[in-house]
Amino acid sequence: MTQYQPNNPLIVQSDRTLLVEVGNPRYEDCREAIATFAELEKSPEHIHTYRITPLSLWNARAAGMPYEEMATALTEFTKFEVPQNVLVDIRDLVNRYGRLRLVREGDRLVLEGDDPALIAEVRSQKRSHLLFREALDACRLDVPLLNRGRVKQALLKLGWPVEDLAGYTPGTELSVDLRNPTLGGRSFDLRRYQIEAVENFWVGGSERGGSGVLVLPCGAGKTVIGLAAMARISAQTLVLVTGITAARQWRSEILDKTSLTAAEVAEYSGEAKTLAPVTIATYQVMTYRKPGSRKAHETAEDDQAMLDQFPHLEVFSAQDWGLIIYDEVHLLPAPVFRITAEIQARRRLGLTATLVREDGREEDVFSLIGPKKYDVPWRVLEKQGWIAEASCTEVRVPMDPDRRMDYAVAERREKYRIASTNSRKLDIVDRLVQRHEGDHVLIIGQYLDQLDEVAKRFSAPIITGKTASRERDRLYEEFRQGNIRVLVVSKVANFSIDLPDANVAIQISGTFGSRQEEAQRLGRILRPKGPGNSAHFYSIVTRDTVDQDFGMHRQLFLTEQGYHYEILDGEEVHA
């Protein structure tokens, strides 16, 4: 029996909830040990709450973490004896991964397992029985090729994650080599963690590799990892990105750092629709809905209806792709999930800074893109100097007295707008901009009228969804060159925008309690800086309102990554 260890920070509860004391000297080590297989749920000042879930365990197992390592992490840091049922539950759940396997037998796709009773169980379930043709024997079921993704989705919902060992079509061969130096004449070598990430995805070219998600911080070079994967596979590649600016940055990186020529790399977006051996398509164009098209349902019989409704999804089958890269996979739109279920024979690589999805579809990422194959904490790369050191501060301000009654009687959604656009925030922005005079400052918000007011106040340029892509690119470049020191941006700048010199972000409003948005906004300022030049992330919220409540939820992301954030009263902020 484990003795009471009062100096440890962890309490493990029988419902698989973990409580961690923030002020304990061993907090950092404990957090790093459990974060791989437990999900953070709450992060108030003194006690953080994690929960061990089946999906968190299966992602950790798929990334190579064995049960023994999880059990050791709990027993090493616990104050009290770990409840025996928790260890048994973890062991049993971890051991479920791989008990069912999809394999190829000639031209046939087969679901196999070692337990006839388990095979009989999954075949008899209402959710999954229509997905199989017949039982080949007591331990093997015949699966139609097009049901490969649907079987994985259905069985995961039943609590049985399938290990997909059915392999992949190689795709049309395409020679891709990494340059050193780059086309621009700079020295270029992959960092150790980038090499590890690609190798964990590739797994020697075996059927155990070729699909999965790599989780790395913004600024860690996820695009470079994508290029390295392309070079490893050397086949025609479809890259899906968040928008036109991101598409052009990907194309620029590909041409600068690989042997591919301009004719071999095309953009498929709202502005250009061309195909090439490497095609970069935006999520927006892929989910363009044809006016008047009938609604497609999530059934096998509605494939044509799906394409009638979203005609550009045909790009997925337009060429013999050997690799499909999903940039910012945590934003993958539902129609792209649907078509991805049909193309499970293609290698699939997801890139993201966080697996958290605001729509709760983390299970679909696991089933259809693949499990997490590599994860490196933000603070680890910060300590190694690959991303900038960051200080995170929440500033709380009172509600404008003139709006207090409006706020009190408003519906909840309108309450958030009133609190988010509180005019008292502008005085704090004033002081912070003065404090960081000479720095590269991004002022980020959700509401356009608020952003317009801020832009006028500081005579600063503004980028919103209405800004033409050419003008966006010009302003981003002016900011990179230092000709613009303060740039006001809406949520269009959350994703895949490379602004390496940005070192201050002031968040004045956000998308409710979005952790993924917090990840992206912090990521805007984490590109490596010069010695002694750290990054500063400020979030201004209205005290005692839903704005503050949602801010607490967004802070979960900061805590997950090991960041401590300071909370200041507005009166404590000085220029």
C-alpha positions in Angstrom: 0.0 0.0 0.0 1.3 3.5 -0.9 2.0 5.6 2.1 0.6 9.1 2.4 3.1 11.5 0.7 2.1 15.0 1.7 4.8 16.7 -0.4 3.3 15.4 -3.6 1.0 17.5 -5.7 -1.5 15.0 -7.1 -4.8 13.5 -5.8 -6.2 10.7 -8.0 -10.0 10.1 -7.5 -11.9 7.0 -8.3 -13.9 8.6 -11.1 -10.6 9.1 -13.0 -10.4 12.8 -12.1 -7.0 14.1 -11.2 -6.5 17.1 -8.9 -3.1 18.9 -9.0 -1.9 21.6 -6.6 -0.4 24.5 -8.6 1.7 25.8 -5.8 3.5 22.5 -5.1 7.2 22.5 -6.0 6.6 19.3 -8.1 3.7 20.8 -10.0 5.6 21.3 -13.3 7.0 17.8 -13.3 3.6 16.3 -12.5 1.8 18.3 -15.1 4.2 17.2 -17.8 3.9 13.6 -16.7 0.1 13.4 -16.8 -0.7 15.8 -19.7 0.0 13.2 -22.3 -2.8 10.9 -21.2 -5.2 13.2 -19.3 -7.3 16.2 -20.4 -7.3 19.5 -18.5 -10.9 20.5 -17.5 -10.5 23.4 -15.0 -7.6 25.7 -14.2 -8.4 28.0 -11.3 -5.6 29.6 -9.3 -4.7 26.8 -6.8 -6.1 23.4 -8.0 -6.2 22.2 -11.6 -8.5 19.4 -12.6 -7.7 16.8 -15.2 -9.8 13.9 -16.4 -8.6 10.6 -17.9 -10.8 9.7 -20.8 -10.8 6.7 -23.2 -9.8 9.0 -26.1 -7.0 10.6 -24.1 -5.6 7.1 -23.3 -5.9 5.9 -26.8 -4.1 8.9 -28.3 -1.3 8.5 -25.7 -1.1 4.8 -26.5 -1.0 5.4 -30.3 1.8 7.9 -29.7 3.8 5.2 -28.0 3.1 5.6 -24.3 2.5 2.2 -22.6 0.2 1.6 -19.7 3.2 1.1 -17.3 4.4 4.6 -18.0 0.9 6.1 -17.2 0.6 4.1 -14.0 4.1 5.2 -12.9 3.2 8.8 -13.5 0.2 8.6 -11.2 1.9 6.6 -8.4 5.1 8.8 -8.5 3.2 12.1 -7.8 0.1 11.0 -5.8 -0.4 12.1 -2.2 -2.6 9.1 -1.4 -2.8 5.6 -2.8 -4.1 5.5 -6.4 -7.5 3.9 -6.3 -7.2 0.4 -7.6 -10.1 0.7 -9.9 -8.5 3.6 -11.7 -5.4 1.6 -12.6 -7.5 -1.3 -13.7 -9.7 0.9 -15.9 -6.6 2.5 -17.5 -5.0 -0.8 -18.2 -8.2 -2.2 -19.7 -8.9 0.8 -21.8 -5.3 1.0 -23.1 -5.4 -2.7 -23.9 -8.5 -2.1 -26.1 -6.4 -0.3 -28.6 -5.4 -2.8 -31.3 -7.6 -5.6 -30.3 -9.5 -5.0 -33.5 -7.5 -4.4 -36.7 -8.3 -3.6 -40.2 -6.0 -5.5 -42.6 -5.8 -6.2 -46.4 -6.1 -9.7 -47.7 -5.5 -9.4 -51.4 -8.2 -7.1 -52.7 -10.3 -7.7 -49.6 -10.6 -5.5 -46.5 -10.9 -7.5 -43.3 -11.7 -6.6 -39.7 -9.9 -9.1 -37.5 -9.5 -9.8 -33.8 -8.3 -12.5 -31.5 -11.6 -12.9 -29.6 -14.6 -14.5 -31.4 -17.0 -13.0 -28.8 -15.7 -9.5 -29.5 -16.1 -10.0 -33.2 -19.7 -11.3 -32.7 -20.4 -8.3 -30.4 -19.4 -5.6 -32.9 -21.1 -7.3 -35.7 -24.4 -7.5 -33.8 -24.5 -3.8 -32.8 -27.1 -1.7 -34.4 -24.5 1.1 -35.0 -22.1 -1.1 -37.0 -23.7 -4.3 -38.3 -24.7 -2.8 -41.7 -21.1 -1.9 -42.3 -19.9 -5.5 -42.8 -20.6 -8.0 -45.6 -20.2 -11.3 -43.9 -18.2 -13.3 -41.4 -15.3 -15.0 -43.0 -14.8 -17.0 -39.9 -15.2 -16.5 -36.1 -12.5 -13.8 -36.0 -12.7 -12.1 -39.4 -15.4 -9.9 -41.0 -15.5 -8.8 -44.7 -15.6 -5.0 -45.0 -16.5 -3.1 -48.2 -13.5 -0.9 -49.1 -15.6 2.3 -48.9 -16.6 1.5 -45.3 -13.1 1.6 -44.0 -13.6 5.0 -42.4 -17.1 4.4 -41.3 -16.2 1.2 -39.5 -13.5 3.0 -37.5 -16.0 5.8 -36.6 -18.7 3.4 -35.5 -16.5 1.1 -33.5 -14.8 4.0 -31.7 -18.2 5.1 -30.6 -18.8 1.6 -29.2 -15.6 1.9 -27.2 -13.3 -0.2 -29.5 -10.6 1.8 -31.3 -9.6 0.0 -34.5 -5.9 -0.1 -35.4 -5.8 0.4 -39.2 -3.1 -1.8 -40.7 -4.7 -2.0 -44.2 -2.0 0.1 -45.8 -2.2 2.8 -48.5 -2.2 3.4 -52.2 1.3 4.8 -53.1 -0.1 7.6 -55.3 1.6 8.9 -58.4 5.3 9.2 -57.8 6.7 12.7 -57.5 10.4 13.5 -56.7 10.6 15.9 -53.7 13.9 16.8 -52.1 14.6 19.3 -49.4 17.0 22.1 -50.3 20.0 23.2 -48.2 20.6 26.0 -48.6 17.1 27.2 -49.5 16.3 28.9 -52.8 16.7 32.2 -50.9 20.2 31.2 -49.9 19.6 30.5 -46.2 20.9 27.5 -44.4 18.2 24.9 -43.7 18.3 21.7 -41.7 15.5 19.9 -39.9 15.5 20.3 -36.2 15.6 17.1 -34.1 12.0 17.2 -33.0 10.9 17.9 -36.6 12.7 14.7 -37.7 11.2 12.8 -34.8 7.7 14.0 -35.8 8.1 12.9 -39.4 9.6 9.5 -38.4 6.7 8.9 -35.9 4.3 9.5 -38.7 6.1 7.5 -41.3 7.1 4.5 -39.1 9.5 3.2 -41.7 6.9 3.2 -44.4 5.0 0.3 -42.7 1.3 0.0 -42.5 1.5 1.2 -38.9 2.5 4.6 -40.2 1.0 6.9 -42.9 -2.0 8.4 -41.0 -2.1 10.4 -37.8 -1.9 13.8 -36.2 1.3 15.7 -35.1 0.7 18.2 -32.3 3.3 21.0 -32.2 3.2 24.7 -31.1 2.6 27.6 -33.5 6.0 28.7 -34.5 7.5 25.3 -34.3 7.7 24.8 -38.0 4.6 22.6 -38.8 4.8 23.6 -42.4 8.4 22.4 -42.6 7.3 19.1 -41.1 4.7 18.9 -43.8 7.4 19.4 -46.4 9.6 16.8 -44.8 6.7 14.3 -45.0 6.2 15.2 -48.7 9.9 14.5 -49.3 9.7 11.2 -47.4 6.7 9.9 -49.3 7.6 11.5 -52.7 4.1 11.3 -54.2 1.5 13.8 -55.5 0.2 15.7 -52.5 -3.0 17.6 -51.7 -2.6 20.2 -48.9 -5.7 21.7 -47.2 -5.3 25.0 -45.5 -7.3 27.6 -43.7 -7.3 30.4 -46.3 -5.7 32.1 -49.2 -2.9 33.8 -47.2 -2.0 30.4 -45.7 -2.1 28.8 -49.1 0.3 31.3 -50.5 2.6 30.9 -47.5 2.6 27.2 -48.0 3.4 27.6 -51.7 6.2 30.0 -50.9 7.7 27.6 -48.4 7.5 24.7 -50.8 9.3 26.6 -53.6 11.9 27.9 -51.2 12.7 24.7 -49.4 12.1 21.9 -51.8 13.1 20.9 -55.3 9.6 21.4 -56.7 9.1 24.0 -59.4 6.4 26.7 -59.7 4.7 24.6 -62.4 4.4 21.7 -60.0 2.7 23.6 -57.2 -0.9 25.0 -57.7 -3.4 26.9 -55.7 -7.1 25.8 -55.6 -9.0 28.6 -53.9 -11.8 31.1 -54.4 -9.3 33.1 -56.6 -7.6 30.4 -58.6 -8.7 26.8 -59.3 -5.8 24.9 -60.9 -4.5 21.4 -60.2 -0.8 20.3 -60.2 1.2 17.4 -58.7 1.1 19.4 -55.4 -2.2 21.3 -55.0 -2.9 23.6 -52.1 -6.7 24.0 -51.5 -8.5 26.1 -48.9 -11.2 24.8 -46.6 -13.4 27.6 -47.8 -13.5 26.5 -51.4 -13.7 22.8 -50.5 -16.9 23.5 -48.5 -18.5 25.9 -51.0 -22.1 24.9 -51.2 -23.8 25.0 -54.5 -26.9 27.2 -54.3 -30.2 25.2 -54.3 -28.4 21.9 -53.8 -30.3 19.3 -51.8 -29.0 18.4 -48.3 -26.6 15.5 -48.2 -27.0 13.0 -45.3 -24.4 11.0 -43.5 -25.2 7.7 -45.3 -23.4 5.7 -47.9 -26.3 6.2 -50.4 -25.7 10.0 -50.4 -22.3 10.2 -52.0 -23.6 11.8 -55.1 -25.8 14.2 -53.1 -22.7 15.2 -51.2 -20.8 16.1 -54.3 -23.9 17.9 -55.7 -24.0 20.0 -52.6 -20.2 20.5 -52.3 -18.8 20.2 -55.9 -15.2 21.1 -55.1 -14.9 18.0 -52.9 -14.2 16.2 -56.2 -10.6 17.5 -55.8 -10.0 14.6 -53.3 -10.4 12.2 -56.2 -9.2 14.4 -59.0 -5.7 13.0 -58.9 -3.9 10.0 -57.6 -2.8 11.6 -54.3 -0.1 9.8 -52.3 -0.5 12.1 -49.3 -3.2 14.5 -48.0 -2.1 17.1 -45.5 -4.7 18.7 -43.2 -3.2 22.0 -41.9 -4.9 23.2 -38.7 -6.7 19.9 -38.5 -8.7 21.0 -35.4 -10.6 23.3 -37.8 -11.5 20.6 -40.3 -15.1 21.3 -41.6 -17.8 18.6 -41.4 -18.0 18.1 -45.2 -14.3 17.4 -45.3 -14.7 14.8 -42.6 -17.4 13.2 -44.7 -15.3 12.9 -47.8 -12.2 11.8 -45.8 -14.2 8.8 -44.7 -14.2 7.7 -48.3 -10.4 8.1 -48.9 -8.9 6.0 -46.2 -6.5 4.4 -48.6 -4.7 7.7 -49.0 -2.0 8.6 -46.5 -3.3 11.4 -44.2 -1.3 13.8 -42.1 -2.9 16.2 -39.6 -1.0 19.2 -38.3 -2.2 21.2 -35.3 -1.3 23.1 -32.2 -4.1 21.6 -30.2 -6.4 18.6 -30.6 -9.3 20.5 -28.9 -12.2 21.1 -31.2 -15.0 23.4 -30.2 -17.6 21.1 -31.9 -16.5 18.0 -29.9 -15.4 16.0 -33.0 -12.1 14.9 -31.6 -13.2 11.3 -32.1 -13.7 11.9 -35.8 -10.1 13.3 -36.0 -8.9 10.1 -34.3 -10.9 7.8 -36.6 -10.6 9.5 -40.0 -7.3 11.4 -39.9 -5.6 9.1 -37.4 -4.5 9.1 -33.8 -2.0 11.5 -32.3 1.5 10.3 -33.4 3.7 13.0 -31.9 3.2 15.7 -29.3 5.8 18.1 -28.0 4.8 20.6 -25.2 5.2 24.3 -26.0 7.3 24.9 -22.9 9.8 22.3 -23.9 10.5 24.0 -27.2 10.6 27.4 -25.4 13.3 26.0 -23.0 15.2 24.8 -26.1 15.0 28.2 -27.7 12.9 27.1 -30.7 10.0 29.3 -29.8 9.9 32.6 -27.9 9.5 32.9 -24.1 6.1 34.3 -23.4 4.4 36.0 -20.4 0.6 35.8 -20.3 -1.5 38.4 -18.5 -5.2 38.8 -18.0 -6.3 42.4 -17.3 -9.8 42.8 -15.7 -11.6 46.1 -16.1 -15.1 47.2 -14.8 -18.1 47.5 -17.1 -18.7 50.9 -18.5 -21.4 52.4 -16.2 -23.5 53.5 -19.2 -23.8 49.9 -20.3 -24.4 48.2 -17.0 -28.2 48.2 -17.3 -28.1 47.1 -21.0 -25.9 44.2 -19.9 -28.1 43.2 -17.0 -31.3 42.8 -19.1 -29.7 41.4 -22.3 -29.9 37.8 -23.6 -26.7 35.7 -23.0 -25.3 36.1 -26.5 -25.8 39.9 -26.4 -24.3 40.0 -22.9 -21.1 38.7 -24.4 -21.0 41.3 -27.1 -21.7 44.1 -24.6 -19.0 42.9 -22.2 -16.5 42.2 -25.0 -16.9 45.6 -26.5 -16.7 47.4 -23.2 -15.2 50.9 -23.9 -13.2 50.7 -20.7 -10.9 48.2 -22.5 -9.6 51.0 -24.8 -7.8 52.8 -22.0 -5.9 49.6 -21.2 -5.0 49.2 -24.9 -3.7 52.8 -24.8 -1.4 52.1 -21.9 -0.2 48.8 -23.3 0.7 50.3 -26.7 2.6 53.0 -24.9 4.4 50.5 -22.7 5.5 48.5 -25.8 6.4 51.5 -28.0 8.9 50.2 -30.5 7.6 46.6 -30.4 5.6 44.8 -33.0 2.0 44.9 -31.6 -1.0 42.9 -32.8 -4.4 44.1 -31.5 -6.8 41.2 -32.0 -10.6 41.1 -31.7 -13.9 39.6 -32.7 -16.2 42.6 -33.3 -15.6 44.7 -36.4 -17.0 48.0 -35.0 -14.8 47.6 -32.0 -11.7 47.0 -34.2 -12.6 49.9 -36.4 -12.6 52.2 -33.4 -9.3 50.8 -32.2 -7.7 51.3 -35.7 -8.9 54.9 -35.8 -7.6 55.5 -32.3 -4.1 54.4 -33.1 -4.1 55.4 -36.8 -3.3 51.7 -37.4 -4.2 49.6 -40.5 -6.8 47.0 -40.0 -7.2 43.5 -41.5 -10.7 41.8 -41.5 -12.5 39.2 -43.6 -13.4 42.0 -46.0 -9.8 43.0 -46.7 -8.8 41.8 -50.1 -6.1 39.1 -50.1 -3.6 41.3 -52.0 -4.1 44.1 -49.4 -3.7 41.6 -46.6 -0.4 40.3 -48.0 0.8 43.9 -48.4 0.0 44.8 -44.8 1.5 41.6 -43.4 4.7 42.3 -45.4 4.8 45.9 -44.2 4.5 44.6 -40.6 7.3 42.1 -41.1 9.5 44.9 -42.5 8.9 47.1 -39.5 7.1 49.8 -41.4 4.0 49.1 -39.5 4.4 48.7 -35.7 0.7 48.3 -34.6 -1.6 46.1 -36.7 -5.3 45.6 -35.9 -6.6 42.2 -36.9 -9.8 40.2 -36.7 -10.0 36.4 -36.4 -8.9 36.0 -40.0 -5.4 36.4 -38.7 -5.7 33.5 -36.2 -4.4 30.9 -38.5 -1.2 30.0 -40.4 0.0 33.6 -40.6 3.8 34.0 -40.4 4.6 37.2 -38.6 8.0 36.4 -37.0 8.6 39.8 -35.5 5.3 40.1 -33.7 6.1 40.1 -30.0 3.1 41.6 -28.4 -0.5 40.5 -28.7 -3.4 42.4 -27.1 -6.7 40.4 -27.2 -9.7 42.6 -26.7 -12.4 40.1 -27.6 -12.6 36.5 -28.7 -14.9 33.7 -29.9 -16.6 33.0 -26.6 -14.5 30.4 -24.7 -12.5 29.0 -27.6 -9.3 27.3 -26.5 -8.2 26.6 -30.1 -8.5 30.4 -30.8 -6.3 31.1 -27.7 -3.7 28.6 -29.1 -3.6 30.4 -32.5 -3.5 33.9 -31.0 -0.7 33.1 -28.6 1.0 31.4 -31.6 1.2 34.6 -33.5 3.9 35.9 -31.2 5.9 32.8 -30.5 8.3 32.8 -33.5 11.8 32.9 -32.0 13.1 36.4 -31.1 16.5 37.7 -30.4 18.2 37.2 -27.0 16.3 38.9 -24.2 13.3 39.7 -26.4 10.4 37.8 -25.0 6.8 37.8 -26.1 3.8 39.3 -24.2 0.2 38.1 -24.5 -2.5 40.2 -22.9 -6.1 39.4 -22.7 -8.5 42.2 -21.6 -11.8 41.1 -20.1 -14.7 42.8 -18.4 -14.9 41.8 -14.7 -17.9 40.0 -13.3 -19.4 39.2 -16.7 -19.6 36.3 -19.2 -16.5 37.8 -20.8 -14.5 36.9 -17.7 -16.2 33.5 -17.6 -15.2 32.7 -21.1 -11.8 34.0 -20.5 -11.3 31.4 -17.8 -12.2 28.7 -20.3 -9.7 30.0 -22.8 -7.0 30.0 -20.1 -7.3 26.2 -20.0 -5.1 26.2 -23.1 -2.4 28.3 -21.5 -2.4 26.0 -18.5 -2.3 22.8 -20.7 0.9 24.1 -22.2 2.5 25.0 -18.9 2.1 28.7 -19.0 1.4 30.7 -15.9 -0.7 33.8 -16.4 -0.9 36.9 -14.2 -4.2 38.5 -13.4 -4.1 42.3 -13.0 -6.7 44.9 -12.2 -6.9 47.5 -14.9 -5.7 50.2 -12.5 -2.4 48.2 -12.1 -1.6 48.5 -15.8 0.7 51.5 -16.5 2.3 52.7 -19.7 
